[in-house]
Amino acid sequence: MATNHYYGRDVVSIRDFTKDELEFLFSFTDRISTLSRIERSELGKGITLGSIYYEPSTRTRMSFEAAITSIGGSSIGIADPKSSSIEKGESLSDTIRIMDLYSDVLVLRHPLDGSGRFASELSRHPVINAGSGSEEHPTQAMLDLYTIYKEKGRIDGLRIGIIGDLKYGRTIYSLVYGLSNYDVDIRLISPPTLSIRKESIYGVENKLKIQEYSNLPEDILSTLDVIYVTRIQKERFPDIQEYEKVKGTYTIDQSTLDKSKTDVSIMHPLPRLDEISHSIDNTTNATYFRQAANGKEIRAALLALITNEDPA
Ligand code: NCD
């Protein structure tokens, strides 16, 4: 196996990973997906994953747990701060220090931007950022890029629409950073009040072709290879009335598919509210459940590579 650059490493931002490193992860993911259950369970034997979730999670937490279990490790963690000493007032730093004592690798989701970096500086063991405020969610982008590559056979040359809450959605920042390694054409669609934070894409925008819209023109819709839909991030709005103004702005349904390429991939990090109609769930275009399944595979590969120098 080529040198494993993931060994012992934090995953705080997808910007810390080169294109070669990302592609190494994708091919390692392909490889372990074909292993037998027994072979796979050798990869992470004896490894304990410690997770701390200060915000709700279904897919990220469950896929990390399923992933570590599938490679033979086990997990401990705080799924709800109310059930831990956080409720008694224990600080983030003490919580991290303690979980670091009991774990070989840590996963943290926290409402503050910068929380992932903070944890990585405190912890002796590698830290994986599972969502830091509206800043980043790097493993989501890893599974998103992997999904695009699996569904389309390539990433270069694609035209990708990203639609919804581009201001607060952390998944789209990590996705845009990850896509900046490729030759892609990005169309951003959001209400003007939820457009992308320019200061956060400073430095990558010159590597990407990006155009912004408040409504998706039909002549553009018909050229998109991927439509990546996001939830309006209600919990991040300082003013709930502002949320009320923009909720339910976009819905992807059969009429959207009728105007799109026949093989367009509809992606979503989930959870969805009303931005994708359930009526398209059984179409081949609906990629979001396959995407969620890929989350377990990418995270299993990532955990194996982080905790094992030569997991071949
Ligand atoms: C996302 C998140 O937490 O940022 N969820 C996820 O991890 N799949 C997206 C969201 O909550 O809208």
Residues whose N, C-alpha, C, O or C-beta is under 5 A from the ligand:
A	BS01	NCD	R59 T60 G131 H137 R170 T171 R231 P269 L270 P271
